[in-house]
């Protein structure tokens, strides 16, 4: 029985690496720093004040942009299919008097004096028909230019007619706004309200956190995109829309994950604005006071190559970035100042290994459970043989 107990103890010592764990130990992370494992090499960077400041000075990421959509066209031109509201003011009052010969189609709606004609649709040839004025070409004109063209068509019949033209509806100037807005659907691009933010506001505005929304604009088969936050903060991103544009607000949540000796192990969505490591640890309920290794708070990240070079990492980047683990010592007050200046980014993983004391305690509890079983077996065997 003594030999069996010894063999069992030796087996438990050899199997200590296979004990239940919620992640790698701090020692294993340090041991494999810079060593290729399964085709991936990472670098371990001690997060001190100098490193945190260097990361803040790293060039900002050049995100996608909508600036290429900039155009000088406006939505105040008349198009084929538009419905126009035409008002004619006749100082003499004789043009549309009851004695004038008015086409039967408009007799019921037109009265003597100042007149507003029934809605006139711009034909496929770009013209409208004005009573007593004949066919007038208005496509491509502004409303002011169309007013003058109609006025000229009435010359000789009225001494000094005054004409006002307004666009009642313009299907040709239509755009579509879809996605994360309160009232998705089709809308018209109106003069003075033809910019991207005007269209989003007309659709009820975004219905999610603006930091989690990307705006895509499809124009003539080509798609452009940018974060909504960028559209709101940079003037050149609030582009002027054109008829036929398709605007889509896409939900793209920013998340980070946590594992190890923390008050909460989870995947969380990031709040608006900047999230520091201090704020993230607060969301996670802080470190587990009984088991966490406060000297080794780890942040796993695929770092941007330009930022990695600033902190002395020379590893070649992967398609996602340079694999870096930042290690922060939170056992001293300085660590909290550093954590308050270190920004958490989407897809970061925060991991806090258990302390060596906790690991040793877990191991000895495992050994005691094994030796206790062997003892019970030996006692039972002795009682049986006797």
Beta strands, then each sheet from edge to edge (+ up, - down):
strand 1: 43-46
strand 2: 83-89
strand 3: 115-116
strand 4: 120-121
strand 5: 127-130
strand 6: 134-137
strand 7: 162-169
strand 8: 174-179
strand 9: 185-188
strand 10: 213-219
strand 11: 222-227
strand 12: 246-251
strand 13: 255-260
strand 14: 267-269
strand 15: 292-303
strand 16: 322-328
strand 17: 349-354
sheet 1: 1+ 16+ 15- 17+ 13+ 14-
sheet 2: 3+ 2- 4+
sheet 3: 3+ 2- 7+
sheet 4: 5+ 6-
sheet 5: 9+ 8- 12- 10+ 11-
end
